Amino acid sequence: MIEYIAYSIAYFLGSIPTAVLVSRLFQLQNPTEQGSNNPGATNMLRIGGKKPALITLIGDFFKGTISIAIGIFFAFSQFELLILLLLCLLGHMYPIFNKFIGGKGVATFFGCMLLIDIVVGGIIALLWLGLAKIVKISSLAAIISITLSPVIAWGFGWGNSSIALFAIICLLILWRHKANIQRLINKTEK
């Protein structure tokens, strides 16, 4: 019973539209209708600047962290924590509170991963940061680091069922980046 309550909480936490709330706080236009139309930190940087972007990033990150902290409190297995990650991401990507128009899930993913496995999550985060500094394209850094995530988890001895679920989670994030991938192929990504 506790698992199902935690799973529901994870989805609802993920559904909190941080960027939309921050845009209202700063009296900005709705990020789902401006810039890339994505309610995430990168788009908030474009339309509102550093402060709204940072608040959005922190909010999206902690939606994930809180979801996983609940599972840790109740001694969930790694696989159950990954289910929380999946549900929190689904909430973020398809939020019930914002007409199912959500973000791509990168900040929420990192918020979850750093609690699920600090080493694996830390390596993925450092990989993303390093790539972002080198290639100067946030989406490309996210796509590469998310693509390599299951391999990194495998390298640190995760079980087969956890890696399989993790791979599905990573594919979901890549799916949400499909427009970015197309723009990268066309060399039109900002």
GUMILUM-545470 format. One record per atom (N, C-alpha, C, O, CB): residue in one letter; y, x, z. Coordinates in steps of 0.05 Angstrom, whole numbers, padded with zeros to 5 digits, always signed. Glycine has a CB too. Example, Ala and Ser with C-alpha at 12.3 -4.5 7.8 and 13.67 -1.06 7.14 Angstrom:
A-00114+00264+00156A-00090+00246+00156A-00066+00264+00156A-00066+00285+00169A-00089+00226+00181S-00045+00257+00142S-00021+00273+00143S+00001+00258+00157S+00023+00268+00161S-00012+00282+00114
This chain:
M-00024+00016+00000M+00000+00000+00000M+00025+00017+00000M+00044+00012-00015M+00000-00019+00024I+00025+00039+00017I+00049+00056+00018I+00054+00069-00009I+00078+00071-00017I+00045+00078+00039E+00033+00076-00024E+00037+00088-00050E+00053+00070-00069E+00071+00079-00082E+00010+00095-00062Y+00045+00044-00069Y+00058+00025-00087Y+00087+00021-00080Y+00105+00017-00097Y+00043-00001-00088I+00093+00021-00054I+00121+00018-00045I+00137+00043-00054I+00159+00040-00064I+00123+00014-00014A+00125+00066-00049A+00138+00091-00057A+00142+00092-00088A+00163+00101-00097A+00122+00116-00048Y+00122+00083-00103Y+00125+00083-00132Y+00148+00065-00141Y+00163+00072-00159Y+00098+00074-00145S+00150+00041-00128S+00172+00023-00134S+00199+00035-00127S+00218+00033-00143S+00168-00004-00119I+00201+00048-00104I+00226+00060-00096I+00234+00082-00116I+00257+00084-00123I+00223+00072-00067A+00214+00098-00125A+00220+00119-00144A+00232+00108-00170A+00251+00118-00180A+00194+00135-00151Y+00220+00086-00179Y+00231+00074-00204Y+00260+00064-00199Y+00278+00068-00215Y+00213+00050-00214F+00264+00050-00177F+00290+00039-00171F+00311+00060-00166F+00334+00058-00174F+00289+00020-00147L+00303+00082-00152L+00322+00104-00149L+00329+00116-00176L+00352+00122-00181L+00309+00126-00130G+00309+00120-00192G+00314+00131-00219G+00332+00113-00235G+00347+00122-00253G+00288+00134-00234S+00331+00087-00230S+00347+00067-00245S+00377+00067-00238S+00393+00055-00252S+00336+00040-00241I+00384+00080-00216I+00413+00081-00209I+00428+00096-00231I+00422+00120-00235I+00417+00095-00181P+00446+00083-00245P+00460+00095-00268P+00483+00113-00259P+00506+00105-00260P+00470+00073-00287T+00476+00137-00250T+00496+00155-00238T+00520+00159-00256T+00543+00156-00247T+00483+00182-00233A+00515+00165-00282A+00538+00170-00300A+00556+00146-00303A+00580+00148-00305A+00527+00179-00328V+00544+00122-00304V+00560+00098-00307V+00577+00093-00282V+00600+00086-00284V+00542+00073-00312L+00565+00098-00259L+00580+00095-00234L+00602+00115-00232L+00624+00109-00223L+00561+00097-00210V+00596+00140-00239V+00616+00161-00238V+00639+00155-00258V+00662+00160-00252V+00604+00189-00245S+00632+00145-00282S+00653+00139-00301S+00671+00117-00291S+00695+00117-00296S+00640+00129-00328R+00660+00098-00276R+00677+00077-00264R+00695+00089-00242R+00718+00082-00240R+00660+00054-00252L+00683+00107-00226L+00698+00120-00205L+00723+00135-00216L+00744+00135-00204L+00680+00139-00189F+00719+00149-00238F+00740+00165-00250F+00755+00149-00272F+00772+00161-00286F+00728+00190-00262Q+00750+00123-00274Q+00763+00106-00294Q+00760+00117-00322Q+00779+00118-00338Q+00792+00103-00287L+00736+00125-00329L+00729+00135-00356L+00715+00113-00371L+00706+00093-00359L+00712+00161-00354Q+00713+00116-00397Q+00697+00096-00412Q+00668+00100-00406Q+00659+00121-00398Q+00703+00099-00442N+00653+00079-00411N+00624+00079-00406N+00611+00101-00423N+00614+00101-00447N+00612+00051-00413P+00596+00119-00410P+00583+00141-00425P+00562+00132-00445P+00554+00147-00463P+00572+00161-00406T+00552+00107-00442T+00533+00097-00461T+00547+00088-00487T+00534+00080-00506T+00517+00074-00449E+00574+00089-00487E+00589+00080-00510E+00608+00102-00520E+00624+00098-00538E+00606+00056-00504Q+00606+00126-00509Q+00624+00149-00516Q+00607+00174-00520Q+00585+00177-00510Q+00645+00153-00494G+00619+00193-00535G+00606+00219-00539G+00579+00215-00552G+00577+00204-00574G+00603+00233-00513S+00558+00225-00539S+00531+00223-00549S+00518+00196-00542S+00495+00191-00549S+00514+00246-00539N+00532+00180-00527N+00522+00154-00517N+00499+00157-00497N+00484+00139-00491N+00512+00137-00540N+00497+00181-00485N+00477+00187-00466N+00489+00188-00438N+00508+00203-00434N+00462+00213-00472P+00479+00172-00419P+00490+00173-00392P+00478+00196-00376P+00463+00192-00357P+00484+00146-00378G+00486+00220-00383G+00477+00244-00370G+00500+00263-00365G+00523+00258-00374G+00455+00258-00385A+00495+00284-00351A+00516+00303-00343A+00529+00317-00367A+00553+00321-00367A+00504+00325-00325T+00514+00324-00388T+00526+00337-00411T+00546+00319-00425T+00567+00328-00432T+00504+00346-00431N+00539+00294-00428N+00558+00275-00441N+00582+00270-00423N+00604+00267-00432N+00544+00249-00448M+00577+00269-00397M+00600+00266-00378M+00619+00289-00379M+00643+00286-00376M+00589+00262-00349L+00608+00313-00384L+00625+00337-00388L+00643+00333-00412L+00666+00340-00412L+00608+00362-00391R+00631+00322-00433R+00647+00318-00458R+00669+00297-00454R+00691+00301-00462R+00628+00308-00480I+00662+00275-00441I+00682+00253-00439I+00699+00253-00414I+00720+00240-00414I+00667+00227-00441G+00691+00268-00393G+00706+00267-00369G+00714+00293-00357G+00731+00295-00339G+00692+00251-00349G+00700+00315-00365G+00706+00341-00354G+00685+00350-00333G+00665+00337-00329G+00733+00341-00341K+00692+00372-00320K+00673+00385-00302K+00666+00369-00277K+00643+00367-00269K+00683+00412-00294K+00686+00357-00264K+00681+00344-00239K+00663+00319-00242K+00643+00317-00228K+00707+00335-00226P+00669+00301-00261P+00650+00278-00265P+00622+00288-00274P+00602+00276-00266P+00661+00259-00286A+00621+00309-00290A+00595+00320-00299A+00579+00330-00276A+00555+00325-00273A+00599+00341-00320L+00592+00345-00258L+00579+00357-00235L+00569+00335-00216L+00546+00337-00206L+00597+00376-00220I+00585+00315-00211I+00576+00293-00194I+00552+00278-00206I+00534+00270-00192I+00600+00273-00189T+00553+00274-00232T+00531+00261-00246T+00506+00278-00244T+00484+00268-00238T+00538+00256-00276L+00508+00304-00248L+00486+00322-00246L+00473+00322-00218L+00449+00320-00215L+00494+00351-00253I+00490+00323-00198I+00480+00322-00170I+00467+00296-00164I+00445+00295-00152I+00503+00328-00151G+00479+00274-00173G+00467+00247-00168G+00440+00244-00181G+00421+00235-00169G+00486+00226-00178D+00439+00252-00207D+00413+00250-00221D+00392+00268-00209D+00368+00261-00207D+00417+00257-00251F+00400+00292-00201F+00381+00311-00188F+00370+00299-00162F+00346+00300-00158F+00396+00338-00182F+00387+00288-00145F+00378+00278-00119F+00363+00252-00121F+00349+00245-00102F+00402+00275-00101K+00366+00237-00143K+00348+00214-00147K+00319+00223-00147K+00301+00211-00135K+00355+00198-00173G+00315+00245-00161G+00288+00257-00162G+00279+00269-00136G+00256+00264-00127G+00287+00278-00184T+00297+00283-00124T+00290+00296-00098T+00282+00276-00077T+00262+00280-00063T+00314+00313-00089I+00298+00255-00075I+00292+00234-00054I+00265+00221-00060I+00250+00216-00042I+00315+00213-00053S+00260+00215-00085S+00235+00203-00093S+00211+00220-00084S+00192+00209-00073S+00233+00198-00123I+00212+00246-00089I+00190+00263-00082I+00189+00268-00052I+00167+00270-00041I+00193+00290-00097A+00212+00269-00039A+00212+00273-00010A+00197+00250+00004A+00184+00254+00024A+00241+00274+00000I+00200+00226-00007I+00185+00203+00005I+00155+00208+00003I+00140+00204+00022I+00192+00176-00010G+00146+00217-00021G+00118+00224-00025G+00108+00246-00007G+00086+00245+00004G+00112+00231-00053I+00124+00266-00003I+00117+00289+00014I+00115+00279+00043I+00096+00287+00057I+00138+00312+00012F+00133+00262+00051F+00133+00251+00079F+00106+00237+00084F+00095+00239+00106F+00156+00232+00083F+00096+00223+00064F+00071+00208+00067F+00046+00224+00058F+00025+00213+00054F+00072+00182+00052A+00050+00251+00055A+00028+00269+00048A+00014+00261+00022A-00011+00262+00020A+00008+00270+00070F+00029+00254+00001F+00018+00248-00025F+00005+00273-00037F+00014+00296-00031F+00039+00236-00044S-00015+00270-00053S-00027+00292-00068S-00008+00300-00090S+00011+00286-00096S-00055+00284-00079Q-00014+00323-00102Q+00003+00332-00125Q+00003+00312-00147Q+00024+00306-00159Q-00008+00360-00135F-00020+00300-00153F-00022+00280-00174F-00005+00256-00167F+00009+00245-00185F-00051+00272-00178E-00005+00247-00142E+00011+00224-00134E+00041+00231-00135E+00057+00214-00142E+00004+00215-00105L+00048+00256-00129L+00076+00264-00131L+00085+00264-00161L+00107+00257-00167L+00080+00292-00119L+00066+00271-00178L+00073+00271-00207L+00076+00242-00217L+00092+00237-00235L+00051+00284-00223I+00062+00223-00205I+00066+00195-00211I+00094+00186-00203I+00108+00172-00217I+00044+00177-00198L+00102+00195-00179L+00130+00190-00170L+00150+00201-00190L+00170+00188-00197L+00134+00202-00142L+00145+00226-00199L+00162+00238-00219L+00164+00221-00244L+00185+00216-00254L+00152+00267-00226L+00141+00213-00254L+00140+00196-00278L+00156+00171-00274L+00172+00163-00291L+00111+00190-00285L+00152+00157-00252L+00165+00132-00247L+00195+00135-00243L+00211+00119-00252L+00153+00118-00223C+00203+00156-00229C+00232+00162-00226C+00244+00168-00254C+00266+00158-00259C+00236+00186-00207L+00231+00183-00270L+00240+00188-00297L+00242+00163-00314L+00262+00159-00328L+00223+00209-00311L+00222+00146-00312L+00222+00121-00327L+00246+00104-00318L+00259+00091-00334L+00196+00105-00323G+00252+00104-00292G+00275+00090-00282G+00301+00102-00293G+00319+00087-00301G+00275+00091-00251H+00302+00128-00294H+00326+00141-00304H+00329+00136-00334H+00352+00131-00343H+00325+00172-00299M+00308+00137-00349M+00309+00133-00378M+00312+00104-00386M+00325+00098-00406M+00284+00145-00390Y+00300+00086-00371Y+00300+00058-00377Y+00308+00042-00351Y+00291+00028-00340Y+00272+00048-00388P+00333+00045-00343P+00341+00034-00317P+00345+00004-00318P+00359-00007-00335P+00367+00047-00308I+00333-00009-00298I+00335-00038-00296I+00364-00046-00290I+00373-00068-00297I+00316-00048-00274F+00380-00028-00277F+00407-00034-00269F+00427-00029-00292F+00451-00035-00288F+00415-00018-00245N+00419-00019-00315N+00437-00013-00337N+00426-00022-00363N+00428-00008-00383N+00444+00017-00337K+00414-00046-00364K+00403-00058-00388K+00383-00039-00402K+00381-00040-00427K+00426-00064-00407F+00368-00023-00387F+00348-00005-00397F+00359+00017-00415F+00344+00028-00431F+00326-00021-00412I+00385+00022-00413I+00398+00044-00428I+00402+00067-00409I+00420+00066-00391I+00425+00035-00441G+00386+00088-00412G+00387+00110-00393G+00389+00137-00406G+00393+00140-00430G+00363+00109-00375G+00386+00157-00389G+00389+00185-00398G+00363+00198-00407G+00343+00184-00412G+00401+00201-00376K+00364+00224-00409K+00341+00239-00419K+00324+00250-00397K+00301+00258-00402K+00351+00261-00437G+00334+00252-00373G+00318+00258-00350G+00316+00287-00341G+00300+00293-00324G+00292+00249-00355V+00331+00305-00353V+00328+00333-00347V+00335+00339-00318V+00320+00352-00303V+00344+00350-00365A+00359+00330-00309A+00367+00335-00281A+00348+00322-00261A+00341+00334-00241A+00396+00325-00276T+00340+00298-00267T+00321+00284-00249T+00294+00298-00249T+00282+00300-00228T+00317+00254-00259F+00285+00308-00272F+00261+00324-00273F+00262+00348-00255F+00243+00353-00240F+00256+00333-00302F+00284+00363-00256F+00287+00386-00239F+00289+00379-00209F+00278+00393-00192F+00312+00402-00247G+00302+00356-00203G+00303+00347-00176G+00276+00341-00164G+00271+00346-00141G+00321+00322-00174C+00258+00331-00181C+00231+00326-00173C+00215+00351-00171C+00201+00357-00151C+00217+00306-00192M+00216+00367-00192M+00199+00391-00194M+00203+00411-00172M+00185+00424-00163M+00203+00403-00221L+00228+00415-00164L+00233+00435-00143L+00221+00428-00116L+00218+00445-00099L+00263+00439-00140L+00214+00402-00112L+00200+00394-00088L+00170+00393-00093L+00154+00399-00074L+00210+00368-00078I+00161+00385-00116I+00133+00384-00122I+00120+00412-00120I+00099+00415-00108I+00127+00371-00150D+00133+00431-00133D+00123+00458-00133D+00147+00477-00137D+00157+00480-00160D+00101+00463-00155I+00157+00488-00116I+00182+00504-00117I+00179+00528-00136I+00199+00535-00149I+00188+00515-00089V+00155+00540-00138V+00152+00563-00156V+00153+00554-00185V+00168+00564-00201V+00125+00577-00150V+00136+00534-00192V+00136+00524-00220V+00163+00512-00227V+00174+00518-00248V+00113+00503-00223G+00173+00495-00210G+00199+00483-00215G+00221+00504-00217G+00239+00502-00234G+00206+00463-00193G+00220+00524-00200G+00240+00545-00200G+00239+00561-00226G+00260+00568-00238G+00237+00563-00177I+00215+00568-00235I+00212+00583-00260I+00222+00567-00283I+00236+00577-00301I+00182+00590-00265I+00216+00541-00284I+00225+00524-00306I+00256+00522-00306I+00269+00523-00326I+00213+00496-00304A+00267+00519-00282A+00297+00517-00279A+00310+00543-00288A+00330+00543-00302A+00304+00510-00250L+00299+00566-00279L+00310+00592-00287L+00308+00596-00317L+00326+00607-00330L+00297+00614-00272L+00285+00587-00328L+00282+00589-00357L+00303+00573-00372L+00315+00583-00391L+00253+00580-00365W+00307+00549-00362W+00328+00531-00374W+00356+00544-00372W+00371+00546-00392W+00328+00504-00361L+00362+00554-00348L+00389+00567-00344L+00392+00591-00362L+00413+00595-00375L+00392+00575-00315G+00372+00608-00363G+00373+00632-00380G+00376+00625-00409G+00393+00637-00423G+00348+00649-00376L+00361+00606-00418L+00362+00598-00446L+00389+00585-00452L+00401+00590-00474L+00340+00578-00453A+00400+00569-00434A+00426+00556-00438A+00448+00577-00441A+00466+00574-00458A+00432+00537-00415K+00446+00599-00425K+00466+00620-00428K+00463+00635-00454K+00483+00644-00466K+00464+00639-00404I+00438+00639-00463I+00434+00654-00488I+00441+00638-00513I+00456+00647-00530I+00404+00663-00489V+00429+00613-00515V+00432+00598-00539V+00457+00580-00539V+00466+00571-00560V+00408+00580-00543K+00469+00576-00515K+00494+00560-00512K+00491+00531-00522K+00510+00518-00528K+00516+00573-00527I+00466+00521-00522I+00461+00493-00529I+00442+00482-00508I+00419+00489-00507I+00448+00491-00558S+00453+00464-00491S+00438+00453-00469S+00413+00440-00477S+00392+00443-00465S+00456+00434-00453S+00414+00424-00498S+00390+00409-00507S+00368+00428-00516S+00345+00423-00510S+00398+00389-00529L+00375+00449-00530L+00355+00468-00540L+00342+00482-00516L+00317+00485-00515L+00367+00489-00559A+00358+00489-00496A+00347+00502-00472A+00328+00482-00458A+00306+00490-00449A+00369+00510-00453A+00336+00457-00456A+00319+00437-00443A+00293+00433-00459A+00271+00432-00447A+00334+00410-00441I+00295+00431-00485I+00271+00426-00502I+00251+00449-00499I+00227+00444-00496I+00279+00423-00531I+00261+00474-00500I+00243+00497-00498I+00230+00498-00470I+00206+00502-00467I+00258+00523-00504S+00246+00495-00449S+00236+00498-00422S+00217+00475-00415S+00197+00480-00402S+00258+00499-00401I+00223+00451-00424I+00205+00428-00419I+00179+00432-00434I+00157+00425-00424I+00218+00401-00426T+00180+00442-00459T+00156+00446-00475T+00138+00467-00462T+00113+00464-00463T+00164+00456-00503L+00149+00487-00449L+00133+00508-00436L+00124+00500-00408L+00107+00514-00397L+00149+00533-00435S+00134+00479-00397S+00128+00471-00369S+00099+00467-00363S+00089+00478-00343S+00143+00445-00363P+00083+00452-00380P+00055+00450-00373P+00040+00477-00374P+00021+00481-00358P+00042+00431-00393V+00048+00495-00391V+00035+00521-00393V+00041+00536-00367V+00024+00550-00356V+00045+00537-00418I+00066+00534-00357I+00074+00548-00333I+00057+00536-00309I+00047+00551-00293I+00104+00545-00327A+00055+00510-00308A+00039+00497-00287A+00010+00506-00288A-00002+00511-00268A+00041+00466-00289W-00001+00507-00312W-00029+00516-00316W-00032+00545-00306W-00051+00552-00293W-00037+00514-00346G-00012+00561-00312G-00012+00589-00303G-00012+00593-00273G-00021+00613-00262G+00011+00604-00315F-00002+00572-00259F-00002+00573-00230F-00024+00557-00217F-00023+00549-00194F+00025+00564-00219G-00045+00551-00233G-00069+00539-00222G-00069+00509-00217G-00086+00500-00201G-00075+00552-00198W-00051+00494-00229W-00052+00465-00226W-00079+00455-00237W-00090+00466-00256W-00028+00451-00240G-00089+00433-00225G-00114+00421-00234G-00110+00407-00261G-00088+00401-00269G-00124+00401-00213N-00132+00402-00274N-00132+00390-00301N-00118+00363-00301N-00103+00357-00320N-00160+00387-00311S-00124+00345-00282S-00112+00319-00282S-00082+00320-00278S-00067+00305-00290S-00125+00301-00260S-00073+00338-00261S-00044+00342-00256S-00031+00353-00281S-00009+00344-00289S-00039+00361-00233I-00044+00372-00295I-00032+00384-00319I-00031+00363-00341I-00011+00361-00356I-00048+00408-00329A-00051+00346-00343A-00052+00325-00364A-00028+00305-00359A-00014+00298-00378A-00078+00310-00363L-00025+00296-00334L-00003+00278-00328L+00024+00292-00332L+00043+00280-00343L-00005+00267-00299F+00026+00317-00324F+00051+00332-00328F+00057+00335-00357F+00081+00333-00365F+00048+00360-00314A+00037+00340-00374A+00042+00342-00403A+00053+00316-00414A+00070+00316-00431A+00015+00350-00417I+00042+00294-00405I+00053+00267-00413I+00082+00264-00405I+00098+00255-00421I+00035+00244-00401I+00088+00272-00381I+00116+00271-00371I+00134+00288-00389I+00156+00279-00396I+00118+00280-00341C+00125+00312-00395C+00141+00330-00412C+00144+00318-00440C+00166+00321-00452C+00128+00357-00413L+00124+00306-00451L+00125+00293-00477L+00146+00270-00477L+00160+00266-00496L+00098+00283-00486L+00147+00256-00455L+00166+00234-00452L+00194+00245-00453L+00212+00233-00466L+00161+00218-00425I+00200+00267-00439I+00226+00279-00440I+00233+00289-00468I+00255+00286-00478I+00228+00302-00419L+00213+00301-00481L+00217+00310-00509L+00223+00287-00527L+00240+00288-00545L+00193+00326-00519W+00209+00265-00523W+00214+00240-00539W+00243+00231-00536W+00255+00223-00556W+00194+00218-00530R+00253+00232-00512R+00281+00224-00507R+00301+00243-00520R+00324+00236-00524R+00287+00222-00477H+00292+00267-00527H+00308+00287-00541H+00305+00286-00571H+00314+00305-00585H+00302+00314-00530K+00292+00266-00582K+00286+00266-00611K+00310+00267-00628K+00310+00281-00649K+00270+00240-00618A+00332+00254-00620A+00357+00256-00636A+00368+00285-00635A+00379+00295-00655A+00378+00236-00625N+00366+00297-00611N+00375+00325-00609N+00358+00344-00626N+00369+00361-00640N+00374+00335-00579I+00332+00339-00627I+00314+00355-00643I+00322+00353-00673I+00322+00372-00687I+00285+00347-00639Q+00328+00328-00681Q+00336+00323-00709Q+00362+00338-00715Q+00365+00350-00737Q+00338+00293-00715R+00381+00337-00696R+00407+00350-00701R+00403+00381-00701R+00416+00395-00716R+00427+00342-00679L+00384+00391-00684L+00379+00420-00684L+00367+00428-00711L+00374+00449-00722L+00359+00427-00662I+00349+00412-00722I+00337+00418-00748I+00359+00418-00770I+00358+00434-00788I+00315+00397-00755N+00377+00398-00768N+00399+00396-00788N+00422+00415-00782N+00441+00416-00798N+00409+00367-00788K+00420+00430-00760K+00441+00448-00751K+00468+00434-00746K+00489+00445-00753K+00445+00470-00772T+00466+00410-00734T+00491+00395-00728T+00493+00390-00698T+00511+00376-00689T+00491+00369-00743E+00475+00402-00682E+00476+00397-00653E+00500+00413-00641E+00505+00436-00649E+00450+00406-00639K+00514+00399-00623K+00538+00412-00611K+00530+00431-00589K+00547+00443-00576K+00557+00391-00599
